Amino acid sequence: MIGSWHLAADIGSESGKIIAGRIVNGKIETAELHRFRTQDFRLNNRRARNFYRYHEEILHSLKLFADQYGSELCSIGVDAWGGDFVLLDRKGNITRLPSSYRDHAFSDVAKIVERNFGRFNLYRITGNQEMPTDTLHQILRLQQEDEPSIEAPHAILFVADVFHYLLGGEISCEHSLVSYSRIFNRERDDWDDSILDAFGIPRSIKTKISHAGECVGQVNPRILADAGIFGTVDIITPCSHDTACAALAVADAGDDWAFISSGTWSLMGTETPVSIHSEEAWRHNFSNSTMPLMTNMFKKNITGTWIIQQCKDAWKKYSYSEIVELAKNAPDLDCFVDVDAPDLYANDDMPGMICGMIGEYFGIRVDPEDAGAVARIIFQSMALKYDFYLGKLLKAAGKTISKIYIVGGGSKNYLINQFTANASGYPVYTGVFEASSVGNLLLQAYGCGELADKDAMRRVVINSFPQNCFQPEDRERWALKREIFLRDVPHRSEF
């Protein structure tokens, strides 16, 4: 049995990928059509995101699809990161390109949240973690800047929803990103008026909510004609949150696992039947958001490959695979950093900052140009930070596991995979490297009636992707590393 072609646009903070896929005899076949950079650009005095350029890349991919596979395309869907958004005016125009979430122009709006509503009270309603760039904080900063677009918005659209709209879809927000916004009531399953009113946010910002697997329109016929595609192409929204798509692509039919969606951010979590809003979860800044078909993703945002991406850009002469090999062969210094430290969030000299921290904490000089030594410090620090939060996350969820799945592009780094197994004591499985795109395609196939439910989607993943296993090693040595990490590294990122 051969299913229809679907097109997944996975828009990440470093790059975008367009992947075609279809279900063939219980397996998913995929082909990468296009890859492009999505990084910030300078717009006056801020780092902004050029969504119009990303849209052009998606349009170009439709042409590439027609050239390679013809005009028989069933659907397209977009997933992306959370938090960022655009606002629409009364005529449906985008009023302002969003600032990058790593823009230096941050202000301390958490005090406003505490004064106007109470941070824990907000968590009890939304279940969302507090971040410098979460949706609520971004809205409050727009208010501080007297940004006209926030005075009378017609609608809010999150990143993936923007591209559905530009392709020809209706004005709607998919549930997974709405549930992540800090202005949504999980118990009532709707935008929360009490939060909006407390901060003077116009209720007109509320947008129709769609759900994963739902058709939110058809691609504009003129767009299709320009691409050489004829007929109709449905816009099937996956989980707009890329992490939710990635978690769907875990190759396991049980529930005794945790996952790490490894990319610029590492989102570590587990699937739960309901969201968890306890004081313990709030204290560690854990987050809840919707999984496909309305289960819950209970997770922690941890800095992922962002730091090594910035180091690679600074070194300019190594590929990622070369950096991994240099790290493998570098001396083991037993020196670490907190990868979530504020100083690493948007630093212009990442290798220098890492080495400065090592000098401050351990009195050891590391050369910022020694890519192997710096990378090994980063990779081990990532694994130890995963371990730091995993036990707390599972305790708050009341859950036990027997394994960890690392999915996404970062799972190609075998050294981090092995370090994670060593640090946590759990076997680590990998194999689904384009997990967000795979989950996106599965949800489109579900929306088109080709797959019946989540079990059917996960069976396709199991059938399609052989798994690599990294067993824990050097447990005594890693117990010592954990002790050093907890004792000698300042954890200023802890909530």
C-alpha positions as CSV (number, residue, x, y, z in Angstrom):
1,M,0.0,0.0,0.0
2,I,1.4,3.4,-1.1
3,G,0.1,6.5,0.5
4,S,-0.1,10.0,-0.7
5,W,2.8,12.5,-0.7
6,H,3.0,15.0,2.1
7,L,5.4,17.9,2.6
8,A,6.8,18.8,6.0
9,A,8.3,22.2,6.6
10,D,10.4,22.1,9.8
11,I,11.5,25.7,10.7
12,G,14.2,25.7,13.3
13,S,16.2,28.5,14.8
14,E,19.4,27.7,12.9
15,S,18.0,26.1,9.7
16,G,14.8,25.1,7.9
17,K,14.2,21.8,6.3
18,I,11.6,20.8,3.7
19,I,11.0,17.0,3.6
20,A,8.6,15.1,1.4
21,G,7.2,11.8,2.8
22,R,4.7,9.1,2.3
23,I,3.6,5.9,3.9
24,V,4.6,2.8,2.0
25,N,3.7,-0.7,3.3
26,G,3.7,0.4,6.9
27,K,6.9,2.4,6.7
28,I,7.6,6.1,6.1
29,E,9.7,7.1,3.1
30,T,11.2,10.5,3.3
31,A,13.3,12.7,1.0
32,E,14.9,16.0,1.8
33,L,14.0,18.6,-0.8
34,H,15.6,21.7,0.6
35,R,17.6,23.1,3.5
36,F,18.2,26.8,4.3
37,R,19.5,29.0,7.1
38,T,17.0,30.8,9.3
39,Q,19.3,32.8,11.5
40,D,18.7,36.3,12.6
41,F,19.2,39.5,10.6
42,R,19.7,43.0,11.8
43,L,16.7,45.3,11.6
44,N,17.5,48.7,12.9
45,N,18.8,48.0,16.4
46,R,17.4,44.6,17.0
47,R,17.9,41.0,15.9
48,A,14.8,40.0,14.0
49,R,13.4,37.0,12.2
50,N,12.7,37.4,8.5
51,F,9.6,35.2,8.1
52,Y,9.0,36.5,4.6
53,R,12.3,34.9,3.5
54,Y,11.4,31.6,5.1
55,H,8.1,31.7,3.3
56,E,9.9,32.2,0.0
57,E,12.0,29.1,0.8
58,I,8.8,27.1,1.4
59,L,7.4,28.3,-2.0
60,H,10.7,27.3,-3.7
61,S,10.3,23.9,-2.1
62,L,6.9,23.4,-3.8
63,K,8.6,24.0,-7.1
64,L,11.3,21.5,-6.2
65,F,8.6,18.9,-5.3
66,A,6.8,19.4,-8.6
67,D,10.1,19.0,-10.5
68,Q,11.0,15.8,-8.8
69,Y,7.7,14.1,-8.0
70,G,5.0,15.8,-10.2
71,S,1.9,17.5,-9.1
72,E,0.3,14.9,-6.9
73,L,0.7,16.5,-3.5
74,C,-1.9,15.7,-0.8
75,S,-0.9,18.1,2.0
76,I,1.6,20.4,3.5
77,G,2.2,21.3,7.2
78,V,4.7,23.4,9.2
79,D,6.2,23.0,12.6
80,A,8.6,25.4,14.4
81,W,9.9,26.6,17.7
82,G,7.7,28.1,20.4
83,G,7.3,31.4,22.1
84,D,7.7,33.8,19.2
85,F,4.7,35.2,17.3
86,V,3.4,37.9,15.0
87,L,0.3,40.1,15.4
88,L,-2.2,40.8,12.7
89,D,-4.0,44.1,12.1
90,R,-7.7,44.3,11.3
91,K,-7.0,43.7,7.6
92,G,-5.0,40.5,8.3
93,N,-1.5,42.1,7.7
94,I,1.5,41.2,9.8
95,T,2.3,44.3,11.8
96,R,5.9,43.6,12.8
97,L,8.5,41.0,12.2
98,P,9.3,39.4,15.6
99,S,12.6,40.0,17.4
100,S,14.9,37.0,17.7
101,Y,14.5,35.3,21.1
102,R,18.2,35.9,21.6
103,D,18.0,39.7,21.1
104,H,20.0,41.5,23.7
105,A,17.2,44.0,24.3
106,F,15.8,42.1,27.3
107,S,14.1,43.9,30.2
108,D,13.1,42.4,33.6
109,V,9.4,41.9,33.1
110,A,9.2,39.0,35.6
111,K,8.6,41.7,38.3
112,I,5.5,42.9,36.4
113,V,4.2,39.3,36.4
114,E,4.8,38.9,40.1
115,R,3.2,42.3,40.9
116,N,0.1,42.0,38.6
117,F,-0.7,38.3,39.0
118,G,1.8,36.3,41.0
119,R,4.2,33.9,39.2
120,F,3.1,30.7,40.9
121,N,-0.6,31.7,40.5
122,L,0.2,32.1,36.8
123,Y,1.8,28.7,36.7
124,R,-1.2,27.0,38.4
125,I,-3.3,28.3,35.5
126,T,-0.9,27.8,32.5
127,G,1.6,25.2,33.6
128,N,4.3,27.0,31.5
129,Q,7.8,27.7,32.5
130,E,9.1,31.3,32.8
131,M,11.7,32.2,30.2
132,P,13.1,35.6,29.1
133,T,11.5,35.2,25.8
134,D,8.2,33.3,26.5
135,T,5.2,34.8,24.8
136,L,3.8,36.7,27.8
137,H,7.2,38.3,28.5
138,Q,7.5,39.3,24.9
139,I,4.1,40.9,24.9
140,L,5.0,42.9,28.1
141,R,8.1,44.1,26.5
142,L,6.1,45.3,23.5
143,Q,4.0,47.3,25.9
144,Q,7.1,48.8,27.5
145,E,8.3,49.9,24.1
146,D,5.0,51.5,23.3
147,E,4.7,49.2,20.2
148,P,1.5,50.3,18.4
149,S,0.7,46.7,17.2
150,I,-0.1,45.5,20.7
151,E,-2.7,48.2,21.3
152,A,-5.4,46.7,19.1
153,P,-4.3,43.3,17.6
154,H,-6.7,41.4,15.4
155,A,-5.0,38.1,16.2
156,I,-1.8,36.4,17.3
157,L,-0.1,33.7,15.2
158,F,2.8,31.6,16.4
159,V,5.7,30.8,14.1
160,A,4.3,27.7,12.3
161,D,0.8,29.2,12.2
162,V,2.2,32.2,10.3
163,F,3.3,30.0,7.4
164,H,0.0,28.1,7.3
165,Y,-1.7,31.5,7.0
166,L,0.7,32.8,4.3
167,L,0.2,29.7,2.3
168,G,-3.6,30.3,2.2
169,G,-4.9,28.8,5.5
170,E,-7.3,30.3,7.9
171,I,-6.3,32.5,10.8
172,S,-5.8,30.0,13.6
173,C,-3.3,28.8,16.2
174,E,-2.6,25.1,16.7
175,H,-3.1,23.9,20.2
176,S,0.4,22.8,21.1
177,L,1.8,26.3,20.8
178,V,-1.2,28.0,22.3
179,S,-0.8,25.8,25.4
180,Y,2.8,26.9,25.6
181,S,2.1,30.7,25.6
182,R,1.6,31.5,29.3
183,I,-1.8,33.1,28.4
184,F,-3.7,29.9,28.1
185,N,-5.8,28.1,30.8
186,R,-5.1,24.4,30.7
187,E,-8.0,23.4,32.9
188,R,-10.6,25.4,30.8
189,D,-8.7,24.6,27.5
190,D,-9.0,28.2,26.3
191,W,-7.3,31.6,26.3
192,D,-7.4,33.0,29.8
193,D,-9.2,36.4,30.1
194,S,-8.1,36.9,33.7
195,I,-4.4,36.8,32.6
196,L,-5.0,39.1,29.6
197,D,-7.0,41.6,31.7
198,A,-4.4,41.6,34.5
199,F,-1.7,42.8,32.0
200,G,-3.9,45.1,29.9
201,I,-3.6,42.8,26.9
202,P,-6.6,43.3,24.5
203,R,-8.9,40.3,24.3
204,S,-8.9,40.8,20.6
205,I,-5.6,39.0,20.6
206,K,-7.4,35.7,21.0
207,T,-7.3,33.6,17.9
208,K,-9.3,30.5,16.8
209,I,-7.6,27.3,18.1
210,S,-7.0,24.4,15.8
211,H,-5.7,20.9,16.6
212,A,-3.0,18.6,15.2
213,G,-4.2,16.7,12.2
214,E,-6.9,19.3,11.3
215,C,-7.2,20.8,7.8
216,V,-7.0,24.6,8.2
217,G,-7.4,25.4,4.5
218,Q,-6.0,24.8,1.1
219,V,-2.8,26.2,-0.5
220,N,-3.6,29.3,-2.6
221,P,-4.2,28.2,-6.2
222,R,-1.9,30.9,-7.5
223,I,1.0,29.6,-5.3
224,L,0.4,26.1,-6.7
225,A,0.2,27.3,-10.3
226,D,3.5,29.1,-9.8
227,A,5.0,25.9,-8.5
228,G,3.6,23.7,-11.3
229,I,1.2,21.9,-9.0
230,F,-2.5,21.5,-10.0
231,G,-5.6,20.5,-8.1
232,T,-5.9,21.2,-4.4
233,V,-3.3,20.8,-1.6
234,D,-4.7,20.7,2.0
235,I,-2.9,22.6,4.7
236,I,-2.9,20.0,7.6
237,T,-1.5,21.4,10.8
238,P,0.8,19.0,12.7
239,C,1.6,19.9,16.2
240,S,2.9,23.4,15.4
241,H,5.4,23.0,18.2
242,D,8.4,21.1,16.7
243,T,9.2,19.4,20.0
244,A,5.7,17.8,20.1
245,C,6.2,16.5,16.6
246,A,9.6,15.1,17.6
247,A,8.2,13.4,20.7
248,L,5.7,11.6,18.5
249,A,8.6,10.2,16.5
250,V,9.9,8.1,19.5
251,A,10.2,4.5,18.3
252,D,8.5,2.9,21.3
253,A,5.0,1.6,21.8
254,G,5.3,1.7,25.6
255,D,5.5,4.6,28.0
256,D,8.5,3.8,30.2
257,W,10.8,6.3,28.6
258,A,11.9,9.9,28.6
259,F,13.0,11.8,25.5
260,I,15.4,14.5,24.6
261,S,14.6,16.4,21.5
262,S,18.1,17.5,20.7
263,G,18.7,20.7,18.6
264,T,19.6,24.3,19.4
265,W,17.5,23.6,22.5
266,S,17.4,20.3,24.3
267,L,13.9,19.7,25.4
268,M,13.9,16.8,27.9
269,G,10.5,15.4,28.9
270,T,8.1,12.6,29.2
271,E,4.5,12.0,28.1
272,T,1.8,12.3,30.8
273,P,-2.0,11.9,30.6
274,V,-2.6,15.4,32.1
275,S,-0.5,18.6,32.8
276,I,1.3,18.9,36.1
277,H,1.0,22.2,37.9
278,S,2.5,21.4,41.3
279,E,4.7,23.7,43.3
280,E,7.5,21.3,42.8
281,A,7.2,21.5,39.0
282,W,7.0,25.3,39.3
283,R,10.1,25.5,41.5
284,H,12.2,23.7,38.8
285,N,10.6,25.7,36.0
286,F,9.2,22.6,34.3
287,S,6.7,23.1,31.4
288,N,3.6,21.5,30.1
289,S,2.3,21.7,26.5
290,T,0.1,19.6,24.3
291,M,1.2,16.4,22.6
292,P,-0.5,15.0,19.5
293,L,-4.1,13.9,20.1
294,M,-4.2,15.9,23.4
295,T,-1.9,14.1,25.8
296,N,0.6,16.2,27.7
297,M,4.3,16.8,27.3
298,F,5.9,17.5,30.7
299,K,9.4,18.8,30.0
300,K,12.4,21.0,30.8
301,N,14.1,23.4,28.4
302,I,17.9,22.9,28.5
303,T,20.4,24.6,26.3
304,G,21.3,22.2,23.5
305,T,23.6,22.6,20.6
306,W,23.4,26.4,20.6
307,I,26.8,26.7,22.5
308,I,28.7,24.4,20.1
309,Q,27.0,26.1,17.1
310,Q,28.4,29.4,18.3
311,C,31.8,27.9,19.0
312,K,31.9,26.3,15.5
313,D,31.1,29.7,14.0
314,A,33.9,31.3,16.0
315,W,36.5,28.6,15.0
316,K,35.4,28.7,11.4
317,K,37.6,25.8,10.3
318,Y,35.9,22.6,11.6
319,S,32.9,20.6,10.6
320,Y,30.6,19.2,13.4
321,S,32.0,15.7,12.8
322,E,35.6,17.0,13.1
323,I,34.7,18.8,16.4
324,V,33.2,15.6,17.8
325,E,36.4,13.6,16.9
326,L,38.6,16.3,18.5
327,A,36.5,16.2,21.6
328,K,36.7,12.4,21.8
329,N,40.5,12.5,21.8
330,A,40.9,15.6,24.1
331,P,42.1,15.1,27.7
332,D,39.4,14.6,30.3
333,L,39.8,17.7,32.5
334,D,36.7,17.1,34.7
335,C,35.8,20.7,34.3
336,F,32.2,21.8,33.5
337,V,29.9,24.7,33.1
338,D,26.2,25.3,33.5
339,V,25.0,25.3,29.9
340,D,22.0,27.3,31.0
341,A,24.0,30.1,32.5
342,P,22.7,33.5,31.5
343,D,26.2,34.5,30.2
344,L,25.9,31.8,27.5
345,Y,22.5,32.8,26.2
346,A,23.7,35.3,23.6
347,N,27.4,35.7,23.9
348,D,29.5,37.0,21.0
349,D,32.7,35.1,22.1
350,M,31.4,31.7,23.1
351,P,34.8,29.8,23.3
352,G,36.3,32.7,25.3
353,M,33.3,32.7,27.7
354,I,33.5,29.0,28.3
355,C,37.2,29.1,29.0
356,G,36.7,32.1,31.2
357,M,34.2,30.2,33.3
358,I,36.6,27.2,33.6
359,G,39.4,29.5,34.8
360,E,37.0,31.1,37.3
361,Y,35.5,27.8,38.7
362,F,38.5,25.5,38.5
363,G,41.6,27.7,38.1
364,I,42.6,25.9,34.9
365,R,43.6,27.7,31.7
366,V,42.0,26.3,28.5
367,D,42.9,27.8,25.2
368,P,39.7,29.0,23.4
369,E,41.2,27.8,20.1
370,D,41.6,24.3,21.5
371,A,38.4,23.0,19.9
372,G,38.7,19.5,21.3
373,A,39.1,20.6,24.9
374,V,36.3,23.2,24.7
375,A,33.9,20.9,22.9
376,R,34.5,18.0,25.4
377,I,33.7,20.4,28.3
378,I,30.5,21.5,26.5
379,F,29.4,17.9,25.7
380,Q,30.0,16.6,29.2
381,S,28.3,19.6,30.7
382,M,25.2,19.0,28.6
383,A,25.0,15.4,29.7
384,L,25.4,16.3,33.4
385,K,22.7,19.0,33.1
386,Y,20.4,16.4,31.6
387,D,21.1,14.2,34.6
388,F,20.7,17.1,36.9
389,Y,17.1,17.6,35.9
390,L,16.0,14.1,34.8
391,G,15.4,12.8,38.4
392,K,13.6,15.9,39.4
393,L,11.4,15.7,36.3
394,L,10.5,12.1,36.9
395,K,9.8,12.7,40.5
396,A,7.4,15.6,39.8
397,A,5.7,13.4,37.1
398,G,5.5,10.4,39.5
399,K,7.0,8.3,36.7
400,T,9.7,5.6,36.3
401,I,11.5,4.9,33.1
402,S,14.0,2.3,31.8
403,K,15.5,4.2,28.8
404,I,16.0,7.5,27.1
405,Y,15.4,8.3,23.5
406,I,17.4,11.2,21.9
407,V,15.8,12.4,18.7
408,G,16.5,15.2,16.3
409,G,19.6,16.5,14.6
410,G,21.7,16.6,17.8
411,S,21.3,12.8,18.2
412,K,23.9,12.4,15.4
413,N,26.5,13.4,18.0
414,Y,27.5,10.0,19.3
415,L,29.7,11.4,22.0
416,I,26.8,13.4,23.6
417,N,24.7,10.2,23.4
418,Q,27.3,8.2,25.2
419,F,28.0,10.8,27.8
420,T,24.2,11.0,28.4
421,A,24.0,7.3,29.0
422,N,27.1,7.5,31.3
423,A,25.7,10.4,33.3
424,S,22.1,9.2,33.7
425,G,22.7,5.4,34.1
426,Y,20.0,4.7,31.5
427,P,20.5,3.2,28.0
428,V,20.1,5.8,25.3
429,Y,18.5,5.0,22.0
430,T,18.8,7.1,18.8
431,G,17.9,6.7,15.1
432,V,15.3,9.2,14.2
433,F,17.4,12.2,13.2
434,E,14.7,14.3,11.5
435,A,12.2,13.6,14.3
436,S,10.2,16.8,14.0
437,S,9.7,16.3,10.3
438,V,8.8,12.7,10.7
439,G,6.2,13.6,13.4
440,N,4.9,16.3,11.1
441,L,4.5,13.9,8.2
442,L,2.8,11.3,10.4
443,L,0.2,13.8,11.6
444,Q,-0.5,14.9,8.0
445,A,-1.1,11.3,7.1
446,Y,-3.3,10.9,10.1
447,G,-5.3,14.0,9.1
448,C,-5.7,12.6,5.6
449,G,-7.1,9.4,7.0
450,E,-4.1,7.1,6.2
451,L,-3.3,6.4,9.9
452,A,-5.9,5.7,12.5
453,D,-4.4,6.8,15.8
454,K,-1.2,7.5,17.7
455,D,-0.4,3.8,18.1
456,A,-0.5,3.4,14.3
457,M,1.8,6.4,13.9
458,R,4.3,5.0,16.4
459,R,4.2,1.6,14.7
460,V,5.3,3.3,11.5
461,V,8.3,4.9,13.3
462,I,9.3,1.5,14.8
463,N,9.1,-0.1,11.4
464,S,11.0,2.6,9.7
465,F,14.0,3.5,11.9
466,P,16.5,1.0,13.3
467,Q,17.7,2.1,16.7
468,N,21.3,2.6,18.0
469,C,21.8,1.8,21.7
470,F,24.4,3.5,23.9
471,Q,24.8,1.6,27.2
472,P,26.1,3.3,30.3
473,E,29.8,3.1,30.9
474,D,32.3,4.3,33.5
475,R,29.7,4.7,36.2
476,E,32.1,5.3,39.1
477,R,34.0,8.0,37.0
478,W,30.7,9.7,36.1
479,A,29.5,9.6,39.7
480,L,32.6,11.7,40.5
481,K,31.9,14.0,37.6
482,R,28.4,14.6,39.0
483,E,29.8,15.4,42.4
484,I,32.2,17.9,40.9
485,F,29.4,19.4,38.7
486,L,27.1,19.9,41.7
487,R,29.8,21.1,44.1
488,D,32.0,23.4,41.9
489,V,29.8,24.8,39.2
490,P,27.5,27.7,40.1
491,H,23.9,26.8,39.0
492,R,22.6,30.3,38.5
493,S,20.1,29.1,36.0
494,E,18.1,27.1,38.6
495,F,14.7,28.6,39.1
